Amino acid sequence: MLLLRAPADVTSVEELPADFDPPPLGSAADVRRRLGAALPDLDLSDPAWGQLAGPTWSIEVNIGADDPVASVMLHVRGSGDDVLLVVARAGTAVGGRALDCSTGAFLTGDPVETEGWHGFQTYRDRVLGTD
């Protein structure tokens, strides 16, 4: 998942103009502060790579070293649809939107919006031979 600023009326990456350059999410310090406030268990001991663990999932939060921060990449692993609420909370915290990289669609925060997440899990299980 990628957190970035995108127009509210855009539903997928395909609707963005080819020359789209999202405005920054904010200064690195401000992005870290807002993520930490929204996700109290987020470990930002490495300011560029945060770690967050849930009951059945984990997220690596790649903030990077750039200042200002253009986007934040969330490397989501595990299972459980509750992680999508955490992704939505992170997006709201930084004033951005979550782009599901597997579908190209922006998440709306609707808890039943699980197509990309379930598709990723199915692919992962097939590749690892766990299905």
Secondary structure, DSSP 8 states (H G I E B T S, - for coil): -EEE---TT--BGGGS-TT------B-HHHHHHHHHHH-TT-B-SSTTEEEEE-SSEEEEEE--S-SSB--EEEEEEE--THHHHHHHHHHHHTT-EEEETTTTEE--S-TT--HHHHHHHHHHHHHHT--
